[in-house]
Amino acid sequence: MSPQKASEIEHLLYRYFGADGKGLGTKAKQLESILPQTLTGAVWEISQKRNSFLHGHPHRRRTHFADGSERSRYIELAAWAKSEIEAFRTLQALPRCELALRNKEYNVVLDSWKITNGPWQVHGWPEWHGGDNQRWFVSRINSEELAIWSAASGHCLDAWYSEDRGWNLHLWPYHGGSNQQWSVTQLDDYSYRITRVENGLCLDATHRTETGSVTMILWKWHGGDNQRWWIGPLFE
């Protein structure tokens, strides 16, 4: 197998973001302030694997990966990175602003976190530390719908349903589907209601866990403070 997939990613980074450095690793370095950290990390790993493939032993060029697992990791990572770059580019092209969201009742900020080999999750966190996982972009999809996405991952606030848990939230790469479309409405106390457009359910802070974080769900609007959000410039 050749390192062609890495060349495809290089081409995308140049075409979409103007990265003109020599080599995939240099391009990733150039885009650290634009791409989510998880994506730049993946691109850097792909660069390292390609360099290992091309150079290998100092006295002989490798013609294949050392083993099947190395080859599989390279293929999977390159395919994932290419898909993420395409989705992030679509999202980044939308008009947007960077904001922080704080729940009125629990006084926690909306925060994203990653579980191993799973999607990014959202919860409320009691302390504002200013990390990318607490920074959110709100992008206008059209005149009525918004996408809300994390600076840490470039993934969007996404609603999903299960019989045992009802409507829940996680983050997912942008695809523009109805489960990623939101509206934001200012209320009489100058807080905001965040509503999923398709079913009218609201972002709801439901209860505090033993760790101090607050669980987020979607719930029918009742006007309580746990459904009201302060939205504004970063708390710095």
PAVEX-129551 format. One record per atom (N, C-alpha, C): residue in one letter; atom name; x, y, z. Coordinates in Angstrom, 1 decimal. Layout:
% residues N
  code  site      px      py      pz
     A    CA       X       Y       Z
...
//
This chain:
% residues 236
  code  site      px      py      pz
     M     N     0.8    -1.2     0.0
     M    CA     0.0     0.0     0.0
     M     C     0.9     1.2     0.0
     S     N     0.5     2.3    -0.8
     S    CA     1.2     3.5    -0.9
     S     C     0.6     4.5     0.1
     P     N     1.3     5.6     0.4
     P    CA     0.8     6.7     1.3
     P     C    -0.1     7.7     0.5
     Q     N    -0.8     7.2    -0.5
     Q    CA    -1.6     8.1    -1.3
     Q     C    -2.6     8.9    -0.5
     K     N    -3.2     8.2     0.5
     K    CA    -4.3     8.9     1.3
     K     C    -3.8    10.1     2.0
     A     N    -2.5    10.1     2.5
     A    CA    -2.0    11.3     3.1
     A     C    -1.8    12.4     2.1
     S     N    -1.5    12.1     0.9
     S    CA    -1.4    13.1    -0.2
     S     C    -2.8    13.8    -0.4
     E     N    -3.8    12.9    -0.4
     E    CA    -5.2    13.5    -0.6
     E     C    -5.5    14.5     0.6
     I     N    -5.1    14.1     1.8
     I    CA    -5.4    15.0     2.9
     I     C    -4.6    16.3     2.7
     E     N    -3.3    16.2     2.3
     E    CA    -2.5    17.4     2.0
     E     C    -3.2    18.3     1.0
     H     N    -3.8    17.7     0.0
     H    CA    -4.5    18.5    -1.0
     H     C    -5.7    19.2    -0.4
     L     N    -6.5    18.5     0.4
     L    CA    -7.6    19.1     1.0
     L     C    -7.2    20.3     1.9
     L     N    -6.2    20.1     2.7
     L    CA    -5.7    21.2     3.6
     L     C    -5.3    22.4     2.8
     Y     N    -4.7    22.2     1.7
     Y    CA    -4.3    23.3     0.8
     Y     C    -5.5    24.0     0.2
     R     N    -6.4    23.1    -0.4
     R    CA    -7.5    23.7    -1.1
     R     C    -8.5    24.4    -0.2
     Y     N    -8.8    23.8     0.9
     Y    CA    -9.8    24.4     1.8
     Y     C    -9.3    25.5     2.7
     F     N    -8.1    25.4     3.2
     F    CA    -7.6    26.3     4.2
     F     C    -6.3    27.1     3.8
     G     N    -5.8    26.8     2.6
     G    CA    -4.6    27.5     2.1
     G     C    -3.3    27.2     2.8
     A     N    -3.2    26.0     3.4
     A    CA    -2.0    25.5     4.0
     A     C    -1.0    25.2     2.9
     D     N     0.1    25.9     2.9
     D    CA     1.0    25.8     1.8
     D     C     2.4    25.3     2.2
     G     N     2.5    24.8     3.5
     G    CA     3.8    24.4     4.0
     G     C     4.2    23.1     3.3
     K     N     5.5    22.8     3.4
     K    CA     6.0    21.5     2.8
     K     C     5.8    20.4     3.7
     G     N     5.0    19.4     3.2
     G    CA     4.7    18.2     4.0
     G     C     3.4    18.3     4.9
     L     N     2.9    17.2     5.2
     L    CA     1.6    17.1     5.9
     L     C     1.8    17.6     7.3
     G     N     2.9    17.3     8.0
     G    CA     3.1    17.8     9.3
     G     C     3.2    19.3     9.4
     T     N     3.9    19.9     8.5
     T    CA     4.0    21.4     8.4
     T     C     2.7    22.0     8.2
     K     N     1.8    21.4     7.3
     K    CA     0.5    22.0     7.1
     K     C    -0.3    21.9     8.4
     A     N    -0.2    20.8     9.1
     A    CA    -1.0    20.6    10.3
     A     C    -0.6    21.7    11.3
     K     N     0.7    22.0    11.4
     K    CA     1.3    23.0    12.3
     K     C     0.7    24.4    11.9
     Q     N     0.6    24.7    10.6
     Q    CA     0.1    26.0    10.1
     Q     C    -1.4    26.2    10.5
     L     N    -2.1    25.1    10.7
     L    CA    -3.6    25.2    10.9
     L     C    -4.0    24.9    12.3
     E     N    -3.0    25.0    13.2
     E    CA    -3.4    24.7    14.6
     E     C    -4.4    25.7    15.2
     S     N    -4.4    26.9    14.7
     S    CA    -5.3    27.9    15.2
     S     C    -6.7    27.8    14.6
     I     N    -6.8    27.0    13.5
     I    CA    -8.1    26.9    12.8
     I     C    -8.8    25.5    13.0
     L     N    -8.0    24.5    12.9
     L    CA    -8.6    23.1    13.0
     L     C    -8.8    22.7    14.5
     P     N    -9.8    21.9    14.8
     P    CA    -9.9    21.4    16.1
     P     C    -8.7    20.6    16.5
     Q     N    -8.3    20.6    17.8
     Q    CA    -7.1    19.9    18.3
     Q     C    -7.1    18.4    17.9
     T     N    -8.3    17.7    18.0
     T    CA    -8.3    16.3    17.7
     T     C    -8.0    16.1    16.2
     L     N    -8.4    17.0    15.4
     L    CA    -8.1    16.8    13.9
     L     C    -6.6    17.0    13.6
     T     N    -6.0    18.1    14.2
     T    CA    -4.6    18.3    13.9
     T     C    -3.8    17.2    14.5
     G     N    -4.2    16.7    15.6
     G    CA    -3.5    15.5    16.2
     G     C    -3.5    14.3    15.3
     A     N    -4.6    14.1    14.7
     A    CA    -4.8    12.9    13.7
     A     C    -3.9    13.2    12.5
     V     N    -4.0    14.4    12.0
     V    CA    -3.2    14.7    10.8
     V     C    -1.7    14.5    11.0
     W     N    -1.3    14.9    12.2
     W    CA     0.1    14.8    12.6
     W     C     0.5    13.3    12.7
     E     N    -0.4    12.5    13.2
     E    CA    -0.1    11.0    13.3
     E     C     0.0    10.4    11.9
     I     N    -0.9    10.8    11.0
     I    CA    -0.8    10.3     9.7
     I     C     0.5    10.7     9.0
     S     N     0.9    11.9     9.3
     S    CA     2.2    12.4     8.7
     S     C     3.4    11.5     9.2
     Q     N     3.4    11.2    10.5
     Q    CA     4.4    10.4    11.1
     Q     C     4.4     9.0    10.5
     K     N     3.2     8.4    10.3
     K    CA     3.1     7.1     9.7
     K     C     3.6     7.1     8.3
     R     N     3.2     8.1     7.6
     R    CA     3.7     8.2     6.2
     R     C     5.2     8.3     6.1
     N     N     5.7     9.2     6.9
     N    CA     7.2     9.3     6.9
     N     C     7.9     8.0     7.2
     S     N     7.3     7.2     8.2
     S    CA     7.9     5.9     8.5
     S     C     7.8     5.0     7.3
     F     N     6.7     5.1     6.6
     F    CA     6.5     4.3     5.4
     F     C     7.6     4.6     4.3
     L     N     7.7     5.9     4.1
     L    CA     8.6     6.4     3.0
     L     C    10.1     6.2     3.3
     H     N    10.5     6.3     4.6
     H    CA    11.9     6.3     4.9
     H     C    12.3     5.0     5.6
     G     N    11.5     4.6     6.6
     G    CA    11.8     3.4     7.3
     G     C    13.3     3.3     7.8
     H     N    13.9     2.2     7.6
     H    CA    15.3     2.1     8.0
     H     C    16.2     3.1     7.2
     P     N    17.2     3.7     7.9
     P    CA    18.0     4.7     7.2
     P     C    18.7     4.2     6.0
     H     N    18.9     2.9     5.8
     H    CA    19.6     2.4     4.6
     H     C    18.7     1.7     3.6
     R     N    17.4     1.6     3.9
     R    CA    16.5     1.0     2.9
     R     C    15.1     1.6     3.0
     R     N    14.5     1.8     1.9
     R    CA    13.1     2.3     1.8
     R     C    12.1     1.2     2.0
     R     N    11.1     1.5     2.8
     R    CA    10.1     0.4     3.1
     R     C     9.1     0.4     1.9
     T     N     8.6    -0.8     1.6
     T    CA     7.7    -0.9     0.5
     T     C     6.3    -1.3     1.0
     H     N     6.2    -1.5     2.3
     H    CA     4.9    -1.9     2.9
     H     C     5.0    -1.6     4.4
     F     N     3.8    -1.6     5.1
     F    CA     3.8    -1.3     6.5
     F     C     4.3    -2.6     7.2
     A     N     4.8    -2.3     8.4
     A    CA     5.4    -3.4     9.2
     A     C     4.5    -4.6     9.5
     D     N     3.2    -4.3     9.7
     D    CA     2.2    -5.4    10.0
     D     C     0.8    -4.9     9.6
     G     N    -0.1    -5.8     9.7
     G    CA    -1.5    -5.5     9.3
     G     C    -2.1    -4.5    10.2
     S     N    -1.8    -4.5    11.5
     S    CA    -2.5    -3.5    12.4
     S     C    -2.0    -2.1    12.1
     E     N    -0.7    -2.0    11.7
     E    CA    -0.2    -0.6    11.4
     E     C    -0.9    -0.1    10.1
     R     N    -1.0    -1.0     9.1
     R    CA    -1.7    -0.6     7.9
     R     C    -3.2    -0.3     8.1
     S     N    -3.9    -1.1     9.0
     S    CA    -5.3    -0.8     9.2
     S     C    -5.4     0.6    10.0
     R     N    -4.5     0.8    10.9
     R    CA    -4.6     2.1    11.7
     R     C    -4.4     3.3    10.7
     Y     N    -3.5     3.2     9.8
     Y    CA    -3.2     4.2     8.8
     Y     C    -4.5     4.5     8.0
     I     N    -5.0     3.4     7.4
     I    CA    -6.2     3.5     6.5
     I     C    -7.4     4.1     7.3
     E     N    -7.7     3.6     8.5
     E    CA    -8.8     4.1     9.3
     E     C    -8.6     5.6     9.6
     L     N    -7.4     5.9    10.1
     L    CA    -7.2     7.3    10.5
     L     C    -7.2     8.3     9.4
     A     N    -6.7     7.9     8.2
     A    CA    -6.8     8.7     7.0
     A     C    -8.2     8.9     6.5
     A     N    -9.0     7.9     6.5
     A    CA   -10.4     8.0     6.1
     A     C   -11.2     8.9     7.1
     W     N   -10.9     8.7     8.4
     W    CA   -11.6     9.5     9.4
     W     C   -11.2    11.0     9.2
     A     N    -9.9    11.3     9.0
     A    CA    -9.5    12.6     8.9
     A     C   -10.0    13.3     7.7
     K     N   -10.1    12.6     6.6
     K    CA   -10.7    13.1     5.4
     K     C   -12.1    13.5     5.5
     S     N   -12.9    12.6     6.2
     S    CA   -14.3    12.9     6.4
     S     C   -14.5    14.1     7.4
     E     N   -13.6    14.1     8.4
     E    CA   -13.7    15.2     9.4
     E     C   -13.4    16.6     8.7
     I     N   -12.4    16.6     7.9
     I    CA   -12.0    17.8     7.2
     I     C   -13.1    18.3     6.3
     E     N   -13.8    17.4     5.6
     E    CA   -14.9    17.8     4.7
     E     C   -16.0    18.4     5.5
     A     N   -16.4    17.7     6.7
     A    CA   -17.5    18.2     7.5
     A     C   -17.2    19.5     8.1
     F     N   -15.9    19.7     8.6
     F    CA   -15.5    20.9     9.3
     F     C   -15.5    22.1     8.3
     R     N   -15.0    21.8     7.1
     R    CA   -15.0    22.9     6.1
     R     C   -16.4    23.4     5.8
     T     N   -17.4    22.5     5.7
     T    CA   -18.7    22.9     5.4
     T     C   -19.3    23.8     6.6
     L     N   -19.0    23.3     7.8
     L    CA   -19.4    24.1     9.0
     L     C   -18.7    25.4     9.1
     Q     N   -17.4    25.4     8.8
     Q    CA   -16.7    26.7     9.0
     Q     C   -17.1    27.7     8.0
     A     N   -17.6    27.3     6.9
     A    CA   -18.0    28.3     5.8
     A     C   -19.3    29.0     6.2
     L     N   -20.0    28.6     7.2
     L    CA   -21.2    29.2     7.7
     L     C   -20.9    30.5     8.5
     P     N   -21.7    31.5     8.4
     P    CA   -21.5    32.7     9.3
     P     C   -21.6    32.2    10.8
     R     N   -20.7    32.7    11.7
     R    CA   -20.6    32.2    13.0
     R     C   -20.1    33.2    14.0
     C     N   -20.3    33.0    15.3
     C    CA   -19.7    33.7    16.4
     C     C   -19.3    32.8    17.5
     E     N   -18.3    33.2    18.3
     E    CA   -17.9    32.3    19.4
     E     C   -18.5    32.8    20.7
     L     N   -19.0    31.8    21.4
     L    CA   -19.8    32.2    22.6
     L     C   -19.5    31.2    23.7
     A     N   -19.9    31.5    24.9
     A    CA   -20.0    30.6    26.1
     A     C   -21.4    30.5    26.5
     L     N   -21.8    29.3    27.1
     L    CA   -23.2    29.1    27.5
     L     C   -23.2    28.7    29.0
     R     N   -24.0    29.4    29.8
     R    CA   -24.0    29.1    31.2
     R     C   -25.5    28.9    31.6
     N     N   -25.8    27.8    32.3
     N    CA   -27.1    27.5    32.8
     N     C   -27.5    28.4    34.0
     K     N   -28.7    29.0    33.9
     K    CA   -29.2    29.9    34.9
     K     C   -29.4    29.2    36.3
     E     N   -30.0    28.1    36.3
     E    CA   -30.3    27.4    37.6
     E     C   -29.0    26.9    38.3
     Y     N   -28.2    26.1    37.6
     Y    CA   -27.1    25.5    38.2
     Y     C   -25.8    26.3    38.1
     N     N   -25.8    27.4    37.3
     N    CA   -24.6    28.2    37.2
     N     C   -23.4    27.4    36.7
     V     N   -23.6    26.5    35.8
     V    CA   -22.6    25.7    35.1
     V     C   -22.5    26.1    33.7
     V     N   -21.3    25.9    33.1
     V    CA   -21.1    26.2    31.7
     V     C   -21.2    24.9    30.9
     L     N   -21.7    25.1    29.7
     L    CA   -21.8    23.9    28.8
     L     C   -20.4    23.5    28.4
     D     N   -20.1    22.2    28.5
     D    CA   -18.8    21.7    28.5
     D     C   -18.8    20.4    27.7
     S     N   -17.8    20.1    26.9
     S    CA   -17.8    18.8    26.1
     S     C   -16.6    18.0    26.6
     W     N   -16.8    16.7    26.6
     W    CA   -15.7    15.8    27.0
     W     C   -15.8    14.5    26.2
     K     N   -14.7    13.8    26.1
     K    CA   -14.6    12.6    25.2
     K     C   -14.5    11.3    26.0
     I     N   -15.3    10.4    25.6
     I    CA   -15.1     9.0    26.1
     I     C   -14.3     8.2    25.1
     T     N   -13.6     7.2    25.6
     T    CA   -12.8     6.4    24.7
     T     C   -13.6     5.7    23.6
     N     N   -13.1     5.9    22.4
     N    CA   -13.7     5.3    21.2
     N     C   -15.2     5.5    21.1
     G     N   -15.6     6.7    21.5
     G    CA   -17.0     7.1    21.4
     G     C   -17.2     8.5    21.1
     P     N   -18.4     9.0    20.8
     P    CA   -18.6    10.4    20.5
     P     C   -18.3    11.3    21.7
     W     N   -18.0    12.6    21.4
     W    CA   -17.9    13.6    22.4
     W     C   -19.3    13.8    23.1
     Q     N   -19.2    14.0    24.4
     Q    CA   -20.4    14.1    25.2
     Q     C   -20.5    15.6    25.7
     V     N   -21.7    16.0    26.2
     V    CA   -21.9    17.3    26.7
     V     C   -22.5    17.2    28.2
     H     N   -22.0    18.1    29.0
     H    CA   -22.6    18.2    30.4
     H     C   -22.3    19.7    30.8
     G     N   -22.8    20.0    32.0
     G    CA   -22.5    21.3    32.6
     G     C   -21.4    21.1    33.6
     W     N   -20.4    22.1    33.5
     W    CA   -19.3    22.0    34.4
     W     C   -19.3    23.2    35.3
     P     N   -19.0    23.1    36.6
     P    CA   -19.1    24.2    37.6
     P     C   -18.1    25.3    37.4
     E     N   -17.0    25.0    36.8
     E    CA   -15.9    26.0    36.7
     E     C   -15.6    26.4    35.2
     W     N   -15.5    27.6    35.0
     W    CA   -15.1    28.1    33.7
     W     C   -13.5    28.2    33.6
     H     N   -12.9    27.4    32.8
     H    CA   -11.4    27.4    32.6
     H     C   -11.0    27.9    31.3
     G     N   -11.9    28.1    30.4
     G    CA   -11.6    28.8    29.1
     G     C   -11.0    27.8    28.1
     G     N   -11.0    26.5    28.4
     G    CA   -10.5    25.6    27.4
     G     C   -11.4    25.5    26.2
     D     N   -10.9    24.9    25.1
     D    CA   -11.7    24.8    23.8
     D     C   -13.0    24.0    24.1
     N     N   -13.0    23.1    25.0
     N    CA   -14.2    22.3    25.2
     N     C   -15.3    23.0    25.9
     Q     N   -15.0    24.3    26.3
     Q    CA   -16.1    25.2    26.9
     Q     C   -16.4    26.3    25.9
     R     N   -15.8    26.3    24.8
     R    CA   -16.0    27.4    23.8
     R     C   -16.9    26.9    22.7
     W     N   -17.9    27.6    22.3
     W    CA   -18.9    27.2    21.3
     W     C   -19.0    28.2    20.2
     F     N   -19.2    27.6    19.0
     F    CA   -19.5    28.5    17.9
     F     C   -21.0    28.3    17.5
     V     N   -21.7    29.4    17.2
     V    CA   -23.1    29.3    16.8
     V     C   -23.1    29.8    15.3
     S     N   -23.4    28.9    14.4
     S    CA   -23.4    29.2    13.0
     S     C   -24.8    29.1    12.4
     R     N   -25.1    30.1    11.5
     R    CA   -26.4    30.1    10.9
     R     C   -26.5    29.2     9.7
     I     N   -27.3    28.2     9.7
     I    CA   -27.5    27.3     8.6
     I     C   -28.4    28.0     7.5
     N     N   -29.5    28.6     8.0
     N    CA   -30.4    29.4     7.1
     N     C   -31.1    30.4     8.0
     S     N   -32.2    31.0     7.5
     S    CA   -32.8    32.1     8.2
     S     C   -33.4    31.6     9.5
     E     N   -33.7    30.4     9.7
     E    CA   -34.4    29.9    10.9
     E     C   -33.5    29.0    11.8
     E     N   -32.6    28.2    11.2
     E    CA   -31.9    27.2    12.0
     E     C   -30.4    27.5    12.2
     L     N   -29.9    27.1    13.4
     L    CA   -28.5    27.3    13.8
     L     C   -27.9    26.0    14.0
     A     N   -26.6    25.9    13.8
     A    CA   -25.7    24.8    14.3
     A     C   -24.9    25.3    15.5
     I     N   -24.8    24.5    16.5
     I    CA   -24.0    24.9    17.7
     I     C   -22.9    23.8    17.8
     W     N   -21.6    24.3    17.7
     W    CA   -20.5    23.4    17.7
     W     C   -19.3    23.7    18.5
     S     N   -18.6    22.7    18.9
     S    CA   -17.5    22.9    19.9
     S     C   -16.2    23.2    19.2
     A     N   -15.5    24.2    19.9
     A    CA   -14.2    24.6    19.4
     A     C   -13.2    23.4    19.6
     A     N   -13.4    22.5    20.5
     A    CA   -12.5    21.4    20.8
     A     C   -12.5    20.4    19.7
     S     N   -13.7    20.0    19.2
     S    CA   -13.8    18.9    18.3
     S     C   -14.2    19.3    16.9
     G     N   -14.9    20.5    16.8
     G    CA   -15.5    20.8    15.5
     G     C   -16.8    20.1    15.3
     H     N   -17.3    19.4    16.3
     H    CA   -18.5    18.6    16.2
     H     C   -19.7    19.4    16.7
     C     N   -20.9    19.0    16.2
     C    CA   -22.1    19.8    16.5
     C     C   -22.9    19.2    17.6
     L     N   -23.6    20.0    18.4
     L    CA   -24.7    19.6    19.3
     L     C   -25.7    18.8    18.5
     D     N   -25.9    17.5    18.9
     D    CA   -26.7    16.6    18.1
     D     C   -27.6    15.8    19.0
     A     N   -28.9    15.8    18.7
     A    CA   -29.9    15.1    19.5
     A     C   -30.1    13.7    19.0
     W     N   -30.2    12.7    20.0
     W    CA   -30.5    11.3    19.6
     W     C   -31.5    10.7    20.6
     Y     N   -32.2     9.7    20.2
     Y    CA   -33.3     9.2    21.0
     Y     C   -33.1     7.7    21.2
     S     N   -33.4     7.2    22.5
     S    CA   -33.4     5.8    22.8
     S     C   -34.6     5.5    23.6
     E     N   -35.2     4.3    23.5
     E    CA   -36.4     4.0    24.2
     E     C   -36.2     4.1    25.7
     D     N   -35.1     3.7    26.2
     D    CA   -34.9     3.7    27.7
     D     C   -34.5     5.1    28.3
     R     N   -33.9     5.9    27.4
     R    CA   -33.3     7.2    28.0
     R     C   -34.0     8.4    27.4
     G     N   -34.9     8.3    26.4
     G    CA   -35.5     9.4    25.8
     G     C   -34.6    10.2    24.9
     W     N   -34.8    11.5    24.9
     W    CA   -34.0    12.4    24.0
     W     C   -32.7    12.8    24.8
     N     N   -31.6    12.6    24.2
     N    CA   -30.3    12.9    24.8
     N     C   -29.4    13.7    23.8
     L     N   -28.3    14.1    24.3
     L    CA   -27.4    14.9    23.5
     L     C   -26.0    14.3    23.5
     H     N   -25.3    14.5    22.3
     H    CA   -23.9    14.3    22.2
     H     C   -23.4    15.2    21.1
     L     N   -22.1    15.1    20.7
     L    CA   -21.6    15.9    19.6
     L     C   -21.3    14.9    18.5
     W     N   -21.5    15.5    17.3
     W    CA   -21.3    14.6    16.1
     W     C   -20.8    15.5    14.9
     P     N   -20.1    14.9    14.0
     P    CA   -19.6    15.8    12.8
     P     C   -20.8    16.3    12.1
     Y     N   -20.7    17.5    11.6
     Y    CA   -21.8    18.2    10.9
     Y     C   -22.2    17.5     9.7
     H     N   -23.6    17.4     9.6
     H    CA   -24.2    16.8     8.4
     H     C   -25.4    17.6     8.0
     G     N   -25.8    18.5     8.8
     G    CA   -27.0    19.4     8.4
     G     C   -28.3    18.8     8.7
     G     N   -28.4    17.6     9.3
     G    CA   -29.7    17.0     9.5
     G     C   -30.5    17.7    10.6
     S     N   -31.8    17.3    10.7
     S    CA   -32.7    18.0    11.6
     S     C   -32.3    17.8    13.1
     N     N   -31.6    16.8    13.4
     N    CA   -31.1    16.6    14.8
     N     C   -29.9    17.5    15.2
     Q     N   -29.5    18.3    14.2
     Q    CA   -28.4    19.3    14.5
     Q     C   -28.9    20.7    14.3
     Q     N   -30.2    20.9    14.1
     Q    CA   -30.7    22.2    13.8
     Q     C   -31.4    22.8    15.1
     W     N   -31.0    24.0    15.5
     W    CA   -31.4    24.6    16.7
     W     C   -31.9    26.0    16.5
     S     N   -32.8    26.5    17.4
     S    CA   -33.1    27.9    17.4
     S     C   -32.8    28.5    18.8
     V     N   -32.5    29.7    18.9
     V    CA   -32.2    30.4    20.1
     V     C   -33.1    31.6    20.3
     T     N   -33.8    31.6    21.4
     T    CA   -34.9    32.7    21.6
     T     C   -34.6    33.4    22.9
     Q     N   -34.5    34.8    22.8
     Q    CA   -34.3    35.6    24.0
     Q     C   -35.6    35.6    24.8
     L     N   -35.5    35.5    26.2
     L    CA   -36.6    35.5    27.1
     L     C   -36.7    36.8    27.8
     D     N   -37.8    36.9    28.7
     D    CA   -38.0    38.2    29.3
     D     C   -37.0    38.6    30.3
     D     N   -36.2    37.7    30.8
     D    CA   -35.1    38.0    31.8
     D     C   -33.7    38.1    31.1
     Y     N   -33.8    38.1    29.8
     Y    CA   -32.6    38.3    28.9
     Y     C   -31.7    37.0    28.9
     S     N   -32.2    35.9    29.4
     S    CA   -31.6    34.6    29.2
     S     C   -32.2    34.1    27.9
     Y     N   -31.8    32.9    27.5
     Y    CA   -32.2    32.3    26.2
     Y     C   -32.7    30.9    26.4
     R     N   -33.6    30.5    25.5
     R    CA   -34.1    29.2    25.4
     R     C   -33.4    28.6    24.1
     I     N   -32.9    27.4    24.2
     I    CA   -32.2    26.7    23.1
     I     C   -33.1    25.5    22.7
     T     N   -33.7    25.5    21.5
     T    CA   -34.7    24.6    21.1
     T     C   -34.3    23.8    19.9
     R     N   -34.5    22.5    19.9
     R    CA   -34.4    21.7    18.7
     R     C   -35.6    22.0    17.8
     V     N   -35.3    22.5    16.6
     V    CA   -36.3    23.0    15.7
     V     C   -37.4    21.9    15.4
     E     N   -37.0    20.7    15.1
     E    CA   -37.9    19.7    14.6
     E     C   -39.0    19.3    15.6
     N     N   -38.6    19.1    16.9
     N    CA   -39.7    18.7    17.8
     N     C   -40.0    19.7    18.9
     G     N   -39.3    20.8    19.0
     G    CA   -39.6    21.8    19.9
     G     C   -39.1    21.6    21.4
     L     N   -38.3    20.5    21.5
     L    CA   -37.8    20.2    22.9
     L     C   -36.6    21.1    23.1
     C     N   -36.3    21.4    24.4
     C    CA   -35.3    22.4    24.8
     C     C   -34.1    21.8    25.5
     L     N   -33.0    22.5    25.4
     L    CA   -31.8    22.1    26.2
     L     C   -32.1    22.3    27.7
     D     N   -32.0    21.2    28.4
     D    CA   -32.5    21.2    29.8
     D     C   -31.4    20.6    30.7
     A     N   -31.0    21.3    31.7
     A    CA   -30.0    20.8    32.7
     A     C   -30.8    20.1    33.8
     T     N   -30.7    18.8    33.8
     T    CA   -31.6    18.0    34.6
     T     C   -31.2    17.7    36.0
     H     N   -30.0    17.3    36.3
     H    CA   -29.6    17.1    37.7
     H     C   -28.1    17.1    37.8
     R     N   -27.6    17.3    39.1
     R    CA   -26.2    17.4    39.4
     R     C   -25.7    16.0    39.8
     T     N   -24.6    15.6    39.2
     T    CA   -24.0    14.3    39.6
     T     C   -23.1    14.4    40.8
     E     N   -22.5    13.2    41.2
     E    CA   -21.6    13.2    42.3
     E     C   -20.3    13.9    42.0
     T     N   -20.0    14.0    40.8
     T    CA   -18.7    14.7    40.4
     T     C   -18.9    16.2    40.4
     G     N   -20.1    16.7    40.5
     G    CA   -20.4    18.1    40.4
     G     C   -20.8    18.6    39.0
     S     N   -20.7    17.7    38.0
     S    CA   -21.2    18.1    36.7
     S     C   -22.7    18.0    36.6
     V     N   -23.3    18.5    35.6
     V    CA   -24.8    18.5    35.5
     V     C   -25.2    17.9    34.2
     T     N   -26.1    16.9    34.2
     T    CA   -26.5    16.1    33.0
     T     C   -27.4    17.0    32.2
     M     N   -27.2    16.9    30.8
     M    CA   -28.0    17.6    29.9
     M     C   -29.0    16.6    29.1
     I     N   -30.2    17.0    28.9
     I    CA   -31.2    16.3    28.1
     I     C   -32.0    17.3    27.3
     L     N   -32.9    16.7    26.5
     L    CA   -33.9    17.6    25.8
     L     C   -35.2    17.3    26.5
     W     N   -36.0    18.4    26.8
     W    CA   -37.2    18.2    27.5
     W     C   -38.2    19.3    27.0
     K     N   -39.5    19.0    27.2
     K    CA   -40.6    20.0    26.9
     K     C   -40.4    21.3    27.6
     W     N   -40.6    22.4    27.0
     W    CA   -40.4    23.7    27.6
     W     C   -41.4    23.9    28.7
     H     N   -40.9    24.2    29.9
     H    CA   -41.8    24.6    31.1
     H     C   -41.4    25.9    31.7
     G     N   -40.3    26.5    31.2
     G    CA   -39.9    27.9    31.6
     G     C   -39.0    27.9    32.9
     G     N   -38.7    26.8    33.4
     G    CA   -37.8    26.8    34.6
     G     C   -36.4    27.3    34.3
     D     N   -35.7    27.7    35.4
     D    CA   -34.4    28.2    35.2
     D     C   -33.4    27.2    34.7
     N     N   -33.7    25.9    34.8
     N    CA   -32.8    24.9    34.3
     N     C   -32.9    24.8    32.8
     Q     N   -33.9    25.5    32.2
     Q    CA   -34.0    25.5    30.7
     Q     C   -33.6    26.9    30.2
     R     N   -33.1    27.7    31.0
     R    CA   -32.7    29.1    30.6
     R     C   -31.2    29.2    30.6
     W     N   -30.6    29.8    29.6
     W    CA   -29.2    29.9    29.4
     W     C   -28.7    31.3    29.2
     W     N   -27.6    31.7    29.9
     W    CA   -27.0    32.9    29.6
     W     C   -26.0    32.7    28.4
     I     N   -26.1    33.4    27.4
     I    CA   -25.3    33.2    26.2
     I     C   -24.6    34.6    25.9
     G     N   -23.3    34.5    25.8
     G    CA   -22.6    35.8    25.5
     G     C   -21.1    35.6    25.3
     P     N   -20.4    36.6    25.2
     P    CA   -18.9    36.5    25.0
     P     C   -18.3    35.6    26.0
     L     N   -17.1    35.1    25.8
     L    CA   -16.4    34.2    26.7
     L     C   -16.2    34.9    28.0
     F     N   -16.3    34.1    29.1
     F    CA   -16.2    34.6    30.5
     F     C   -14.7    34.9    30.8
     E     N   -14.2    35.9    30.3
     E    CA   -12.7    36.2    30.5
     E     C   -12.5    37.7    30.9
//
